[in-house]
Amino acid sequence: MKKYVRLTAAAICVAMLAGCGGSNDEMPQMTQEETVTSVEVENPTIQTVKDEYMYSGTIQAAQTVDVSGKLSGKVAATYYEVGDTVSKGAVMYKIDDTDYQNNLKSAQASLNTANASVRSAQTGVDTANGAAMQTQIENAKNTITNAQTSLDTANKSLDDAKIALDKAQSDYDINKQLYDVGGVSEDTLNTYKNTLDNAQNAYTRAELSVKSAEDALSQANTNYNLLVNDTAEENLRKANDSLNSALASQQSAQVAVDTARQNISDCTVTSPISGTVLTKNATTGSMLSGVGYQIVDLSSVNVEVNASEQIATSVKVGDAVTIVIPSMNDQQFVGSITEIPPGSNADGTYTIKINIPNEGGELMAGMFAEVYFAKSTSNNAVIVPRDAVMDDDGAYYLFVADGDTAKRVDVTVGIDTGDTIEVTSGITISDKVVTKGQTYLADGDALNIVSDNGVEVEPVTEATTAPAEGEEAK
């Protein structure tokens, strides 16, 4: 349905002088023309509005790493160029590993020799108290047993010799008494004397046999104790010493093998992160001793701004921040505060770091960024264009269209963004707020609404003329 607006104008009656004549009394009076102001109107909107501070900064990569190997040498191959995308763990380049392969072969040979020495030494430990030693111990035990048997036999012979000696002595004594009284002959006495001498000699020999048997038993015990307590322990100690020495050599050889293998592994250099190749220094066939590649991770980026103390004390790590990139047609991104320093810079500002997700890779290092910190936020705020609200010495007001008439409304305001302003009281969203042409209005002025919420209003003009005498006004 078309919308029509009536324009009202004063009719001007001009009396013609007869022959350009007529008296002045016959000239009708001119009525004053009514002022009509063309305006545009809009309904207020409901929005979330923020009172923000803007700081400028430059986009930086969240992470930039130098890819370098642990070893220097001739580059055997490279696999990426500047601008290529790489994944974490991707092989970037390789160092010629010929010398390290030869080192590994030599180290492995030494390890094999060391392993053989360990096996031999272990055998020595195992046999230190093995069958041969046990045989010696058993023989020593048998020697003790035999010596004890010999001693027992010698003691028995000594006892028998003592009995024979005592009898021979008694017989001699008796016959000596008889001889003294003439009871026996001298030959008979001499016979008993010879028997006594023989018994005495036999007893002496028996004593010597006992002493010899005791010495043999003592020596057998000494030999046994020496074999069990000293020789076996010494043999075992020597065997263990040999084993420990072999194990040390084996460990040293193993370290050499492990080192050679690690060197070979280090000849393959991988990327520690996923990202994009920023620079490449590695060239196939050339010597390299430093950084081979530089990788930049742009999956998220950072921007640092030097903010005031007021901002630094009103935000916290984790707060969301709006970032605008002017070079991308003021495209907005949402980042989060990751770092607020505990102290200020020399100029009294605080360097706040914000991280911005960049999965799509739109943001590039070096881009200029505008960072907006919200001082306060108002949800479900009634918002009108900033120019619609005027200031009369601190008293704010605006005009609303009351039909075709301007109505001044005093309002209170809230957050002012520069383009829009929050109206906290005085109007509702059903009011038609004058957004253009309001500068020339006064309360009660007639309005010609030419646009309503951006939709052009088609005007219709209807002239009002003064009726002829006797006619009704049309």
C-alpha positions as CSV (number, residue, x, y, z in Angstrom):
1,M,0.0,0.0,0.0
2,K,1.4,3.4,-0.9
3,K,1.8,5.9,1.8
4,Y,0.7,9.5,1.1
5,V,1.7,12.7,2.9
6,R,-0.4,15.9,2.6
7,L,1.6,19.1,2.1
8,T,-0.2,22.2,3.5
9,A,0.5,25.7,2.1
10,A,-1.1,29.1,2.6
11,A,-3.3,30.3,-0.2
12,I,-2.2,33.6,-1.5
13,C,-5.0,35.8,-2.9
14,V,-3.8,38.4,-5.3
15,A,-6.4,41.1,-6.3
16,M,-5.8,42.5,-9.6
17,L,-5.9,46.2,-9.9
18,A,-8.4,47.3,-12.5
19,G,-6.3,47.7,-15.6
20,C,-3.7,46.9,-13.1
21,G,-5.9,49.2,-11.0
22,G,-8.1,49.0,-8.0
23,S,-7.9,50.4,-4.6
24,N,-5.6,49.2,-1.9
25,D,-8.6,48.5,0.2
26,E,-9.7,45.9,-2.3
27,M,-6.4,44.0,-2.1
28,P,-6.7,40.9,0.0
29,Q,-4.2,40.3,2.9
30,M,-1.3,37.7,2.4
31,T,-1.3,34.9,5.0
32,Q,2.1,33.6,6.4
33,E,3.3,30.3,4.8
34,E,3.4,27.3,7.2
35,T,7.0,25.7,7.6
36,V,7.2,22.0,6.8
37,T,10.5,20.2,7.4
38,S,11.4,17.1,5.3
39,V,12.8,14.4,7.7
40,E,13.8,10.8,7.8
41,V,12.7,8.6,10.7
42,E,13.7,5.2,12.2
43,N,12.5,2.9,14.9
44,P,15.1,2.3,17.7
45,T,16.7,-1.1,17.6
46,I,17.5,-3.5,20.4
47,Q,21.2,-4.4,20.4
48,T,24.1,-5.3,22.6
49,V,26.4,-2.3,22.8
50,K,29.9,-1.9,24.2
51,D,31.9,1.0,25.5
52,E,35.3,0.2,23.9
53,Y,38.8,1.4,23.8
54,M,40.8,0.8,20.7
55,Y,44.5,0.1,20.5
56,S,46.6,-0.6,17.4
57,G,49.0,-3.5,17.0
58,T,50.6,-5.8,14.4
59,I,49.7,-9.5,13.8
60,Q,52.5,-11.9,14.7
61,A,52.8,-15.6,14.2
62,A,52.0,-17.5,17.4
63,Q,55.1,-19.7,16.9
64,T,58.2,-19.5,14.7
65,V,60.8,-22.2,15.0
66,D,64.2,-22.8,13.5
67,V,64.7,-26.3,12.1
68,S,68.3,-27.4,12.6
69,G,70.0,-30.7,13.0
70,K,72.3,-31.8,15.8
71,L,75.0,-32.7,13.3
72,S,76.7,-30.7,10.6
73,G,77.6,-32.1,7.2
74,K,76.8,-32.3,3.6
75,V,73.1,-32.1,2.8
76,A,72.0,-35.3,1.0
77,A,68.4,-34.2,0.2
78,T,65.8,-31.5,0.9
79,Y,62.0,-32.0,0.7
80,Y,60.2,-28.6,1.1
81,E,60.3,-25.1,-0.4
82,V,59.4,-21.7,0.9
83,G,55.6,-21.4,1.2
84,D,55.0,-25.1,1.5
85,T,52.8,-26.4,4.3
86,V,54.4,-29.0,6.6
87,S,53.1,-31.3,9.3
88,K,54.7,-31.9,12.6
89,G,57.3,-34.7,12.2
90,A,57.7,-34.2,8.5
91,V,61.2,-34.8,7.2
92,M,62.7,-31.5,6.1
93,Y,66.2,-32.6,5.0
94,K,68.8,-35.3,5.4
95,I,72.6,-35.1,6.1
96,D,74.9,-37.6,4.4
97,D,75.3,-40.5,6.9
98,T,78.0,-42.5,5.2
99,D,80.7,-41.9,7.9
100,Y,78.2,-42.6,10.6
101,Q,77.2,-45.9,9.0
102,N,80.8,-46.9,9.0
103,N,81.2,-45.9,12.6
104,L,78.2,-48.1,13.4
105,K,79.8,-51.2,11.8
106,S,83.0,-50.7,13.8
107,A,81.1,-50.2,17.0
108,Q,79.0,-53.2,16.4
109,A,82.2,-55.4,15.9
110,S,83.6,-54.1,19.2
111,L,80.3,-54.9,20.9
112,N,80.4,-58.5,19.5
113,T,83.9,-59.0,21.0
114,A,82.8,-57.5,24.3
115,N,79.7,-59.8,24.4
116,A,82.0,-62.8,23.9
117,S,84.2,-61.7,26.7
118,V,81.2,-61.4,29.0
119,R,80.1,-64.9,28.2
120,S,83.6,-66.3,28.9
121,A,83.8,-64.4,32.2
122,Q,80.4,-65.6,33.2
123,T,81.6,-69.1,32.6
124,G,84.5,-68.5,34.8
125,V,82.2,-67.3,37.6
126,D,80.0,-70.3,37.1
127,T,82.9,-72.8,37.3
128,A,84.7,-71.0,40.2
129,N,82.9,-73.3,42.6
130,G,82.0,-75.9,40.0
131,A,82.7,-79.6,39.7
132,A,86.6,-79.3,39.8
133,M,86.4,-77.3,43.0
134,Q,83.9,-79.7,44.5
135,T,86.2,-82.6,43.7
136,Q,89.1,-80.9,45.5
137,I,86.8,-80.2,48.5
138,E,85.7,-83.9,48.6
139,N,89.3,-85.0,48.4
140,A,90.2,-82.7,51.2
141,K,87.4,-84.1,53.3
142,N,88.6,-87.7,52.5
143,T,92.1,-86.7,53.5
144,I,90.8,-85.5,56.9
145,T,88.8,-88.7,57.3
146,N,91.9,-90.8,56.5
147,A,94.1,-88.8,58.8
148,Q,91.5,-89.2,61.6
149,T,91.5,-93.0,60.9
150,S,95.3,-93.1,61.0
151,L,95.3,-91.1,64.3
152,D,92.7,-93.5,65.8
153,T,94.9,-96.5,64.7
154,A,98.0,-94.9,66.1
155,N,96.3,-94.2,69.4
156,K,95.1,-97.8,69.5
157,S,98.7,-98.9,68.8
158,L,100.0,-96.6,71.5
159,D,97.5,-98.0,74.0
160,D,98.6,-101.6,73.1
161,A,102.3,-100.6,73.4
162,K,101.6,-99.1,76.8
163,I,100.0,-102.3,78.0
164,A,102.9,-104.4,76.6
165,L,105.4,-101.9,78.2
166,D,103.7,-102.1,81.6
167,K,103.7,-105.9,81.5
168,A,107.3,-106.1,80.4
169,Q,108.3,-103.7,83.2
170,S,106.3,-105.7,85.7
171,D,107.9,-109.0,84.6
172,Y,111.4,-107.5,84.7
173,D,110.8,-106.0,88.1
174,I,109.7,-109.4,89.5
175,N,112.6,-111.3,87.9
176,K,115.1,-108.7,89.1
177,Q,114.0,-109.4,92.6
178,L,114.3,-113.1,92.1
179,Y,117.7,-112.6,90.6
180,D,118.8,-110.6,93.5
181,V,118.0,-113.5,95.8
182,G,119.4,-116.1,93.4
183,G,116.0,-117.2,92.3
184,V,116.7,-116.9,88.5
185,S,119.8,-116.8,86.4
186,E,121.3,-113.8,84.9
187,D,120.4,-115.1,81.4
188,T,116.7,-115.2,82.4
189,L,116.9,-111.7,83.8
190,N,118.6,-110.5,80.6
191,T,115.7,-112.0,78.6
192,Y,113.2,-110.0,80.6
193,K,115.4,-107.0,80.2
194,N,115.4,-107.4,76.4
195,T,111.7,-107.8,76.4
196,L,111.3,-104.5,78.5
197,D,113.7,-102.7,76.1
198,N,111.7,-103.9,73.1
199,A,108.4,-102.8,74.7
200,Q,109.9,-99.4,75.5
201,N,111.0,-99.0,71.9
202,A,107.6,-100.1,70.6
203,Y,105.9,-97.6,72.9
204,T,108.2,-94.8,71.7
205,R,107.5,-95.7,68.1
206,A,103.7,-95.7,68.9
207,E,104.0,-92.2,70.4
208,L,105.7,-91.0,67.3
209,S,103.0,-92.6,65.1
210,V,100.3,-90.8,67.1
211,K,102.2,-87.5,66.8
212,S,102.6,-88.0,63.1
213,A,98.9,-88.9,62.7
214,E,97.9,-85.8,64.7
215,D,100.1,-83.6,62.4
216,A,98.6,-85.2,59.4
217,L,95.0,-84.6,60.6
218,S,95.9,-81.0,61.5
219,Q,97.4,-80.4,58.0
220,A,94.3,-82.0,56.4
221,N,92.0,-79.7,58.3
222,T,94.2,-76.7,57.4
223,N,94.2,-77.7,53.8
224,Y,90.4,-78.2,53.8
225,N,89.8,-74.8,55.4
226,L,92.1,-73.1,53.1
227,L,90.5,-74.7,50.1
228,V,86.9,-73.9,51.2
229,N,87.4,-70.5,52.9
230,D,90.2,-69.0,50.9
231,T,90.9,-70.6,47.6
232,A,87.2,-70.9,46.6
233,E,86.5,-67.3,47.6
234,E,89.6,-66.0,45.9
235,N,88.7,-67.9,42.7
236,L,85.2,-66.6,42.8
237,R,86.4,-63.0,43.4
238,K,88.8,-63.2,40.5
239,A,86.1,-64.6,38.3
240,N,83.7,-61.8,39.3
241,D,86.4,-59.2,38.7
242,S,86.9,-60.6,35.2
243,L,83.2,-60.6,34.6
244,N,82.8,-57.0,35.8
245,S,85.6,-55.9,33.6
246,A,84.0,-57.7,30.6
247,L,80.6,-56.1,31.5
248,A,82.3,-52.6,31.6
249,S,83.8,-53.2,28.2
250,Q,80.5,-54.4,26.9
251,Q,78.7,-51.3,28.2
252,S,81.3,-49.0,26.6
253,A,80.9,-50.9,23.3
254,Q,77.1,-50.6,23.5
255,V,77.3,-46.9,24.1
256,A,79.4,-46.6,21.0
257,V,76.8,-48.5,19.0
258,D,73.9,-46.4,20.4
259,T,75.8,-43.2,19.6
260,A,76.5,-44.3,16.1
261,R,72.8,-45.2,15.6
262,Q,71.7,-41.9,17.1
263,N,74.0,-40.0,14.8
264,I,72.5,-41.8,11.9
265,S,69.0,-40.9,13.1
266,D,70.0,-37.3,13.7
267,C,71.0,-37.1,10.0
268,T,67.2,-37.0,9.3
269,V,65.9,-33.6,10.4
270,T,62.2,-33.2,11.0
271,S,59.8,-30.3,11.7
272,P,58.9,-29.9,15.4
273,I,55.6,-28.1,14.5
274,S,53.0,-28.0,11.8
275,G,53.1,-24.8,9.8
276,T,54.4,-23.1,6.7
277,V,58.0,-22.8,5.4
278,L,59.2,-19.3,6.0
279,T,62.8,-19.6,4.9
280,K,65.0,-22.3,3.5
281,N,68.8,-22.4,4.0
282,A,69.5,-26.1,3.3
283,T,70.7,-26.9,-0.3
284,T,71.3,-30.4,-1.6
285,G,75.1,-31.0,-1.9
286,S,76.1,-28.1,0.3
287,M,77.6,-28.1,3.8
288,L,75.2,-27.1,6.5
289,S,76.1,-26.4,10.1
290,G,73.2,-24.1,11.2
291,V,69.5,-23.5,10.6
292,G,68.1,-25.5,7.7
293,Y,64.6,-24.2,7.6
294,Q,62.4,-21.7,9.5
295,I,58.8,-22.8,10.1
296,V,56.0,-20.4,11.1
297,D,52.8,-21.6,12.7
298,L,49.8,-19.5,11.6
299,S,47.0,-21.7,12.9
300,S,46.7,-19.1,15.6
301,V,48.3,-15.6,15.7
302,N,49.1,-13.1,18.3
303,V,48.8,-9.3,18.5
304,E,50.4,-7.2,21.2
305,V,49.2,-3.8,22.2
306,N,50.5,-1.3,24.7
307,A,47.4,-0.5,26.8
308,S,46.8,1.9,29.6
309,E,46.8,1.0,33.3
310,Q,43.0,1.4,33.3
311,I,42.7,-1.3,30.7
312,A,45.4,-3.6,32.2
313,T,43.6,-3.6,35.5
314,S,40.1,-4.0,34.1
315,V,40.7,-7.1,32.0
316,K,42.0,-10.6,32.8
317,V,43.6,-13.5,31.0
318,G,40.9,-15.4,29.1
319,D,38.7,-12.4,28.3
320,A,37.4,-12.2,24.8
321,V,38.6,-9.3,22.7
322,T,37.4,-7.9,19.3
323,I,40.0,-7.5,16.6
324,V,39.3,-5.5,13.4
325,I,41.6,-5.9,10.4
326,P,41.3,-2.7,8.2
327,S,43.0,-4.3,5.2
328,M,40.4,-7.0,5.2
329,N,37.5,-4.6,4.8
330,D,37.3,-4.2,8.6
331,Q,36.6,-7.9,9.1
332,Q,36.2,-8.7,12.7
333,F,37.8,-11.6,14.7
334,V,37.5,-12.7,18.3
335,G,40.6,-13.3,20.3
336,S,41.4,-14.0,23.9
337,I,43.9,-12.4,26.2
338,T,46.7,-14.7,27.0
339,E,49.2,-12.5,28.8
340,I,49.0,-9.4,31.0
341,P,52.4,-8.3,32.4
342,P,52.8,-7.7,36.2
343,G,54.6,-4.5,35.6
344,S,54.4,-1.5,33.2
345,N,56.8,-0.4,30.4
346,A,59.0,2.6,30.7
347,D,56.2,4.8,29.3
348,G,53.7,3.5,31.8
349,T,51.8,1.3,29.4
350,Y,51.2,-2.5,29.7
351,T,52.0,-4.9,26.8
352,I,48.9,-7.1,26.6
353,K,49.1,-10.2,24.3
354,I,46.0,-11.5,22.5
355,N,45.8,-14.8,20.7
356,I,43.5,-15.1,17.7
357,P,42.4,-18.5,16.1
358,N,43.4,-18.6,12.5
359,E,42.5,-22.0,11.2
360,G,41.6,-20.6,7.8
361,G,44.9,-18.8,7.5
362,E,43.3,-15.5,6.6
363,L,45.5,-13.6,9.0
364,M,49.2,-13.1,8.1
365,A,52.1,-11.9,10.1
366,G,52.6,-8.1,9.8
367,M,49.0,-7.2,9.3
368,F,47.8,-4.0,11.0
369,A,45.1,-4.7,13.6
370,E,42.8,-2.7,15.7
371,V,42.1,-4.2,19.2
372,Y,39.0,-3.2,21.0
373,F,38.7,-3.6,24.8
374,A,35.2,-3.4,26.2
375,K,35.0,-1.0,29.2
376,S,31.3,-1.8,29.7
377,T,28.6,-3.8,28.0
378,S,24.8,-3.2,27.8
379,N,22.6,-6.1,26.6
380,N,19.2,-5.5,25.1
381,A,20.0,-1.8,24.8
382,V,17.7,0.7,22.9
383,I,19.9,2.1,20.2
384,V,19.5,5.1,17.9
385,P,21.9,6.8,15.5
386,R,24.2,9.1,17.4
387,D,23.2,12.2,15.4
388,A,19.6,11.7,16.4
389,V,20.4,12.8,20.0
390,M,21.2,16.4,20.7
391,D,22.8,17.9,23.7
392,D,21.4,21.0,25.3
393,D,23.9,21.9,28.0
394,G,24.1,18.4,29.3
395,A,20.4,17.7,28.8
396,Y,19.9,15.2,26.0
397,Y,16.8,15.2,23.8
398,L,15.6,14.0,20.4
399,F,12.5,14.3,18.2
400,V,9.9,11.7,17.4
401,A,7.3,12.0,14.7
402,D,3.8,12.3,16.3
403,G,1.9,11.9,13.0
404,D,3.0,14.8,10.9
405,T,4.2,16.8,13.9
406,A,7.6,16.9,15.6
407,K,7.6,16.1,19.3
408,R,10.7,16.9,21.4
409,V,11.5,14.1,23.9
410,D,14.0,14.4,26.7
411,V,16.1,11.3,27.1
412,T,18.8,9.8,29.2
413,V,21.7,8.1,27.4
414,G,24.2,5.4,28.0
415,I,27.0,4.0,26.0
416,D,28.1,6.2,23.1
417,T,30.0,4.4,20.3
418,G,30.3,7.4,18.1
419,D,28.0,6.0,15.4
420,T,25.1,5.0,17.7
421,I,24.1,5.8,21.3
422,E,22.1,3.9,23.9
423,V,18.9,5.6,25.1
424,T,18.1,4.3,28.6
425,S,14.8,6.2,29.1
426,G,12.4,8.5,27.2
427,I,11.5,6.4,24.1
428,T,10.4,2.9,23.1
429,I,11.1,0.9,20.0
430,S,7.7,1.8,18.6
431,D,8.7,5.5,18.4
432,K,9.6,7.0,15.1
433,V,12.8,8.8,15.9
434,V,13.8,11.6,13.6
435,T,17.3,10.7,12.3
436,K,17.8,13.3,9.6
437,G,16.5,16.9,9.5
438,Q,16.3,17.0,13.3
439,T,18.7,19.9,13.5
440,Y,16.2,22.3,12.1
441,L,13.2,21.2,14.2
442,A,11.4,22.7,17.1
443,D,8.7,21.1,19.2
444,G,5.4,21.1,17.2
445,D,6.9,21.7,13.8
446,A,5.2,20.1,10.8
447,L,7.0,17.2,9.2
448,N,7.3,15.8,5.8
449,I,8.5,12.3,6.3
450,V,10.5,11.2,3.2
451,S,12.0,8.0,4.6
452,D,10.8,5.5,7.2
453,N,13.3,3.0,8.4
454,G,15.2,3.4,5.1
455,V,12.1,3.0,2.9
456,E,11.3,6.0,0.7
457,V,7.8,7.6,1.3
458,E,6.1,8.7,-1.8
459,P,4.8,12.3,-1.4
460,V,1.4,13.4,-2.6
461,T,0.7,17.1,-2.9
462,E,-2.8,18.4,-2.6
463,A,-3.2,22.2,-3.1
464,T,-5.6,24.0,-0.9
465,T,-7.1,27.2,-2.4
466,A,-9.3,29.8,-0.9
467,P,-13.0,29.2,-1.8
468,A,-14.9,31.7,-4.0
469,E,-17.5,33.8,-2.2
470,G,-20.6,31.7,-1.6
471,E,-18.7,28.4,-2.2
472,E,-17.7,25.9,0.4
473,A,-14.1,25.2,0.8
474,K,-13.0,22.1,-0.9
